[in-house]
Amino acid sequence: MDTLKFLLFFFYCTSTLALEAQVIVLEAPLLSEPSLKSRVLQRVRKGKNLFIHKQGIVKSSWEMNYNVNSKGLPLEEQYQDVEFLKTLTRSGQDAWVPKKYVKVIYNDERESALQMNPYSNYDPTDYRIEEPLEKGYPFVIQNKARATVTFGMGPASKSGFNYGSNILEENIGSRYSFVTTYSRKVHFDAYDRFYFGGILQIHGQRSVYYITNDRTSQETHGEIGIGPYISYDIYRTEDRSLKTYGAFTYNLHRYSVEQATRAESFEERLFSGYSITPKLGLSYNIRDIIPESKVDFIFGAETNFNLPYSLTTESEGEITSFWNNSNQVDFPLSATFSLYLGIQASY
């Protein structure tokens, strides 16, 4: 008889003072105090049920309110929202679980207060690595490398040569580029995002100018540069990635100026020199365009910041009216923009 009374009392207490709640994250921590900084006593897996104390639980609108005033009218109950719900561990110790990690089972209209799976896109407790796992996991491959080849095109820069006469019309061509890089993963990066290496770039452009005194000039500008290169993957999925990169190149310039008139006067002079160009770029990669080939199709945008530089020539101009007594071409600070596409191989 005493055992029956105890069971009835236990059933009464659990039905009036406790509810069940289902864990809706991968692992819900049971904490020693109602604080995320407190000690974790136990972890409960997704789908398991916990007994939850009714303290801090929103009452049903159908539940009788026995708190009345002197006139017998129900008093408005003050509800204080809580971030942690009281529960028990397997050993019967008091513990607190974050309220956002469980769904309380009310069996009434309160069920609609929280959708069943609010963590379908992102689970803050899910520590598992997305599959498929990288080949060789969990060992980190240190000697990874990348090589890229791209072709780009963008607006060309204007003439730097001073003709000493008015330019009536100009036809500035596009600036074409060929760029190749080789880089290796840095050893301190455990996430395979930082790569450091070198860059080789070749640029070329051609423009035509119509000048007073019945004169035409054609300028051909060739440039080859080499320097350090660094990249970082800011976004990456199984089949897409977004990469930003930067570089400095030390460039050799060959600048040809050809001038002619209708009277068949013609002269060409070659100017040369060096410059330094910082650059920044963004690359979008479509990974493994051929399955399991580790070859990506890439396209993106790049900006070159051209620091001021001068090109000179050792040859004297024979037709003095063409050259304005100048043996130098000056280029001010400028920036050029280009779009490119190409391929990247990883190995």
Protein Blocks (a to p, Z undefined) as FASTA:
>chain_A
ZZmmmmmmmmmmmmmmpccdddfbfbdcddfbdcfkbccfbdcdehiacdddfehpacdf
kbccfbdcfkopacdddddddfbdcdddfkopacdddfklpccdehpaklmmpcfblmlm
bcfklmbdcddddehiabdcfkgcddddddddddddddfbdehiacfbdcdddddddddd
dddddfklmnopaccdddddddddddddddehhiacddddddddddddddddfbdcfkbc
cdddddddddddddddddddfkopacdddddddddddddddddddehkbghklpacdddd
ddddddddddddfbdcfblmlnoopabdcddddddddddddddddZZ
